[in-house]
Amino acid sequence: MLKQHVLEDIQKLQSICQQEEKIELKLNFDMLRSRKQNEVNDFFYYENNQLVGFIGLYGFGNTVEICGMVDPSYRRKKIFSKLFSQALHMCKKREYTEILLNAPGDSISGREFLKKIPCSFTFSEYQMKWTERELEDDNPFVTLRSSLLDTDMKMEMQVNMECFGMSLTEAAAYYGQMKTEEQQNHFIVEYNSQAVGKLRVSYDKSEAWIYGFGILPSYQKLGIGKAALKQVVLQQHQLGYDVFLEVEAKNKRALQLYETCGFDSYHVQDYYVYSL
């Protein structure tokens, strides 16, 4: 687990970088707060006791995402390249089969670095925020309940395999990882009392972020996803949270679902596959 002062250093550096380029960095603080002891996922560069460079690894089964930053005042000193080399070494040591590099769509410095390494663009991910509006919970056959450890494991893994293309091994590893993270709630979507989907809500101060939202393909196109989304948005809004989510641009049907429920895109993250 990262110590509090280290998390604060990361947040301070993030703020400096974001203000410089007018961007939003995706650093997954829910995962940073839940790092396992004795497992190296984060790489730091300090100068004069100030954090000026950082890269984090975020593993999901056999896939790992890499995101990082360098203080604008310390760029062109190969700091990011050094950190990236360390991160790649760890990725290869763990034998990840896919390495994804994450950069804000508007980041000039990010694009310049990516031109120098063997990678190719794969997809964009939209960050969306819910704008308050009237939503009716109009489907009594769809309900949300808290996920139960072990009891719902098989179903949640099935959703990750059928909806997100994970292998059995990846789904098992991902399930174990997500259940150890703090400041989040896991929900099961039921249709006529039958478990058919799942989602999780991660909290960051006044924000509630919806992740991993999936309905089993055999139950899609029945309005279940829209009803479940309305319920979780209303629930989190009533608790006083601003509600956010992320969706891949290639999933146009999901994008349209979120838009009809009041979500507006405000930022784009671009993903690149690193050539192993």
Buried (B, 14 or more C-beta within 10 A) or exposed (E): EBEEEBBEBBBEBBEBBBEBBEBBBBBBBBBBBBBEEEEEBBBBBEEEEEBBBBBBBBBBBBBBBBBBBBBBEBBEBEBBBBBBEBBBEBBEEBEBEBBBBBBBBBBEBBBEBBEEEEBEEBBBBBBBBBEEEEBEEEBEEBBBEEBEEEEBBEBBBBBBBBBBEBEEEBBBBBBEBBBEBEEBBBBBBBBEEEBBBBBBBBBBEEEBBBBBBBBBEEBBEBEBBBBBBBBBBBBBBEEEBBBBBBBBBEBEEBBEBBBEBBBEBEBBBBBBBBEE
